[in-house]
Amino acid sequence: MNYTDINAKIVDGWVKNGWEWGKPISHEVFEKARNGEWGVYLTPTKTVPHEWFGEMHGKKILGLASGGGQQIPVFTALGADCTVLDYSTEQLKREEEVGKREGYTPKCVRADMTKPLPFEDGTFDLIFNPVSNCYVEELEPIWKECARVLKPGGVLLVGFDNGFNYLFDEDETVIKYTLPYNPLKDEALYREAMDLDFGVQFSHTLDEEIGGQLRAGFILTDLYEDTNGGGFLHEHGVPCFVATRCVKK
């Protein structure tokens, strides 16, 4: 079993146990979105500016590693033509639950985003990728695939961890690890991650994140930072996440 299969199974368990990012939106939130009142997250606490999206009606959107019944149902309520790709079966089940409740059939694709995306060139107007690439070792192939499946002028929205979280112990008060954090290259670190039900996670640099998007042919148009939403680092105002908006050349 490779590390992405391990992560998919671990996320399935988190979702079954009530993971925050696997709780579908309510009917009330769906109805508010239909009436133009909505907000979605790329990072823990800040909603994405509406101007990052533009007109949503009829827009072809790919939710990349975006299962859980939170963002894609909102986009659907706004009139977008949505596809959600995720490697967690339980996350895709949450999409189906919302669709059944609200009377639509979501287009769900179970696939590993480290592999070539199962879509034709220039399929989508927008890709929405909330924090998830911390479960992936190599980012460059993902950015290239995003560029391939987006139309010219298409928008890529990404949320990611800046690496700070991977320095600290569980209480976030003691620097315990070194960067880059990569359990695949440290057997003791791997065993610890499995014992803690942490999954196989990876720290990434801004060069890998933003630089990688630029090298794949994107133009950065905006970004913002965010905190963990709780814990010692959050209480001290330390930004641990970044959201970026890029446009395909």
C-alpha positions as CSV (number, residue, x, y, z in Angstrom):
1,M,0.0,0.0,0.0
2,N,1.5,3.4,-1.0
3,Y,1.2,6.5,1.2
4,T,-1.7,8.0,-0.7
5,D,-3.8,4.8,-0.1
6,I,-2.8,5.0,3.6
7,N,-3.9,8.6,3.8
8,A,-7.2,7.9,2.1
9,K,-8.0,5.2,4.7
10,I,-7.0,7.5,7.5
11,V,-9.2,10.4,6.2
12,D,-12.1,7.9,5.9
13,G,-11.7,7.2,9.6
14,W,-11.5,10.8,10.5
15,V,-14.7,11.5,8.6
16,K,-16.5,8.7,10.3
17,N,-15.4,10.1,13.7
18,G,-16.8,13.6,13.0
19,W,-13.8,15.4,11.4
20,E,-14.6,19.1,11.0
21,W,-13.8,19.1,7.2
22,G,-16.1,16.1,6.6
23,K,-19.3,17.5,8.0
24,P,-21.7,18.4,5.1
25,I,-23.4,21.8,5.0
26,S,-27.0,22.0,6.2
27,H,-30.1,22.5,4.1
28,E,-30.3,26.0,5.5
29,V,-26.8,26.8,4.3
30,F,-27.6,25.4,0.9
31,E,-30.8,27.5,0.6
32,K,-28.9,30.6,1.6
33,A,-26.4,30.0,-1.1
34,R,-29.2,29.7,-3.7
35,N,-30.3,33.1,-2.5
36,G,-26.8,34.6,-2.9
37,E,-25.6,34.4,0.7
38,W,-22.6,32.2,0.9
39,G,-19.0,31.7,1.9
40,V,-16.4,28.9,1.5
41,Y,-13.0,28.1,2.9
42,L,-9.6,27.3,1.4
43,T,-8.0,27.7,4.8
44,P,-9.2,27.2,8.4
45,T,-10.9,30.5,9.3
46,K,-11.1,33.0,6.4
47,T,-13.8,32.9,3.7
48,V,-12.6,33.2,0.2
49,P,-13.4,36.7,-1.4
50,H,-16.3,36.4,-3.8
51,E,-14.3,38.4,-6.3
52,W,-11.9,35.5,-6.6
53,F,-14.6,33.5,-8.3
54,G,-16.4,35.9,-10.6
55,E,-19.8,34.9,-12.1
56,M,-20.6,31.4,-10.9
57,H,-23.7,30.4,-12.9
58,G,-22.7,27.9,-15.6
59,K,-19.0,27.9,-14.6
60,K,-17.3,24.5,-14.9
61,I,-15.6,23.9,-11.6
62,L,-13.4,21.1,-10.4
63,G,-13.2,20.6,-6.6
64,L,-9.7,19.1,-6.3
65,A,-9.4,17.0,-3.1
66,S,-12.5,18.9,-2.1
67,G,-15.0,16.2,-0.9
68,G,-16.9,16.5,2.3
69,G,-20.1,18.2,1.2
70,Q,-19.0,21.7,2.1
71,Q,-17.8,23.7,-0.9
72,I,-19.1,21.9,-4.0
73,P,-22.8,22.0,-2.8
74,V,-22.5,25.7,-2.4
75,F,-21.1,26.1,-5.9
76,T,-23.9,23.9,-7.2
77,A,-26.5,26.0,-5.4
78,L,-25.0,29.0,-7.2
79,G,-25.6,27.4,-10.6
80,A,-22.1,26.1,-11.3
81,D,-21.4,22.8,-13.2
82,C,-19.4,21.0,-10.6
83,T,-17.1,17.9,-10.5
84,V,-15.5,16.8,-7.2
85,L,-12.4,14.6,-7.1
86,D,-11.2,13.0,-3.9
87,Y,-9.4,9.9,-2.8
88,S,-11.5,9.4,0.3
89,T,-14.5,7.3,-0.2
90,E,-16.2,8.8,2.9
91,Q,-15.6,12.4,1.7
92,L,-17.3,11.5,-1.6
93,K,-20.2,9.9,0.3
94,R,-20.8,13.2,2.0
95,E,-21.2,14.9,-1.4
96,E,-23.7,12.3,-2.4
97,E,-25.6,12.8,0.9
98,V,-26.1,16.5,0.2
99,G,-27.0,15.8,-3.4
100,K,-29.7,13.3,-2.5
101,R,-31.1,15.7,0.1
102,E,-31.1,18.7,-2.2
103,G,-32.3,16.9,-5.3
104,Y,-29.2,16.8,-7.6
105,T,-26.7,14.1,-8.5
106,P,-23.1,15.2,-7.8
107,K,-20.4,14.3,-10.2
108,C,-18.0,12.4,-7.9
109,V,-14.7,11.0,-9.1
110,R,-12.6,8.9,-6.8
111,A,-9.0,9.4,-7.8
112,D,-5.5,10.0,-6.5
113,M,-4.5,13.6,-7.3
114,T,-0.8,12.5,-7.5
115,K,-1.7,10.7,-10.8
116,P,-2.7,12.3,-14.1
117,L,-6.2,13.8,-13.7
118,P,-8.9,11.9,-15.5
119,F,-10.1,14.9,-17.6
120,E,-9.5,16.2,-21.0
121,D,-7.4,19.3,-21.7
122,G,-9.1,22.6,-21.1
123,T,-12.2,21.1,-19.3
124,F,-12.7,23.5,-16.4
125,D,-13.0,27.3,-15.8
126,L,-12.0,27.1,-12.1
127,I,-10.2,24.6,-9.8
128,F,-10.9,24.9,-6.1
129,N,-8.3,23.1,-4.0
130,P,-8.6,23.6,-0.2
131,V,-5.8,22.5,2.2
132,S,-4.9,19.0,1.1
133,N,-1.5,19.0,-0.6
134,C,0.1,18.5,2.8
135,Y,-0.8,14.8,2.1
136,V,1.3,14.8,-1.1
137,E,5.0,14.5,-1.4
138,E,5.6,16.1,-4.9
139,L,3.6,19.1,-5.9
140,E,5.0,20.0,-9.4
141,P,3.0,17.3,-11.2
142,I,-0.2,18.5,-9.6
143,W,0.3,22.1,-10.8
144,K,1.1,20.9,-14.3
145,E,-2.1,18.8,-14.4
146,C,-4.1,21.7,-13.0
147,A,-2.8,23.9,-15.9
148,R,-3.6,21.2,-18.4
149,V,-7.3,20.7,-17.4
150,L,-8.0,24.4,-17.0
151,K,-9.1,26.5,-20.0
152,P,-6.9,29.5,-21.0
153,G,-7.7,32.2,-18.4
154,G,-8.9,29.6,-16.0
155,V,-8.6,30.2,-12.3
156,L,-6.7,28.1,-9.7
157,L,-7.6,28.6,-6.0
158,V,-5.4,26.8,-3.5
159,G,-5.1,26.7,0.3
160,F,-2.0,25.3,1.8
161,D,0.1,25.0,5.0
162,N,3.3,27.1,5.0
163,G,5.2,24.5,7.0
164,F,5.3,26.2,10.4
165,N,2.9,23.6,12.0
166,Y,5.4,20.8,11.2
167,L,8.0,22.3,13.4
168,F,6.1,21.9,16.7
169,D,5.0,19.3,19.2
170,E,1.3,18.6,19.7
171,D,0.9,21.5,22.1
172,E,2.6,23.9,19.6
173,T,4.9,25.2,22.3
174,V,8.1,23.3,21.6
175,I,10.0,23.1,18.4
176,K,10.4,19.3,18.0
177,Y,11.0,18.6,14.3
178,T,13.2,19.9,11.5
179,L,12.0,20.9,8.0
180,P,11.3,19.5,5.6
181,Y,9.0,17.2,7.4
182,N,8.8,14.0,5.4
183,P,8.0,10.7,7.1
184,L,8.9,8.7,4.0
185,K,12.5,9.7,4.6
186,D,12.6,9.1,8.3
187,E,11.4,5.7,9.7
188,A,11.0,6.9,13.3
189,L,8.9,9.8,12.1
190,Y,6.8,7.5,10.0
191,R,6.1,5.2,12.9
192,E,5.2,8.2,15.1
193,A,2.8,9.5,12.5
194,M,1.1,6.2,12.2
195,D,0.8,5.8,16.0
196,L,-0.8,9.2,16.3
197,D,-3.2,8.5,13.4
198,F,-1.6,11.6,11.7
199,G,-1.4,10.2,8.2
200,V,1.6,10.6,6.0
201,Q,2.0,14.4,5.8
202,F,4.6,16.7,4.3
203,S,5.8,20.2,4.8
204,H,6.2,22.3,1.7
205,T,8.0,25.5,0.9
206,L,6.6,28.6,-0.8
207,D,8.9,27.7,-3.7
208,E,7.1,24.4,-4.0
209,E,3.7,26.0,-3.6
210,I,3.7,29.4,-5.2
211,G,6.8,29.0,-7.3
212,G,5.5,25.7,-8.6
213,Q,2.3,27.2,-9.7
214,L,4.2,30.0,-11.5
215,R,6.5,27.5,-13.2
216,A,3.4,25.5,-14.4
217,G,2.2,28.6,-16.3
218,F,0.1,30.4,-13.8
219,I,0.0,34.1,-12.9
220,L,-0.4,35.0,-9.2
221,T,-3.1,37.6,-8.8
222,D,-3.8,37.6,-5.1
223,L,-3.2,35.8,-1.8
224,Y,-3.9,36.0,1.9
225,E,-2.7,34.3,5.1
226,D,-4.6,32.5,7.8
227,T,-4.1,30.9,11.2
228,N,-4.9,27.5,12.6
229,G,-8.1,28.8,14.1
230,G,-7.2,27.5,17.5
231,G,-4.2,26.5,19.7
232,F,-1.0,28.2,20.8
233,L,0.2,29.5,17.4
234,H,-3.3,30.9,16.6
235,E,-3.4,32.7,20.0
236,H,-0.1,34.4,19.1
237,G,-1.3,35.4,15.7
238,V,1.1,33.2,13.8
239,P,-0.1,32.6,10.2
240,C,0.3,29.0,9.3
241,F,-1.7,28.9,6.1
242,V,-1.8,30.7,2.7
243,A,-4.5,30.9,0.1
244,T,-3.6,31.9,-3.5
245,R,-5.5,32.9,-6.6
246,C,-3.7,32.2,-9.9
247,V,-4.8,32.5,-13.5
248,K,-3.6,30.2,-16.3
249,K,-1.7,32.2,-19.0
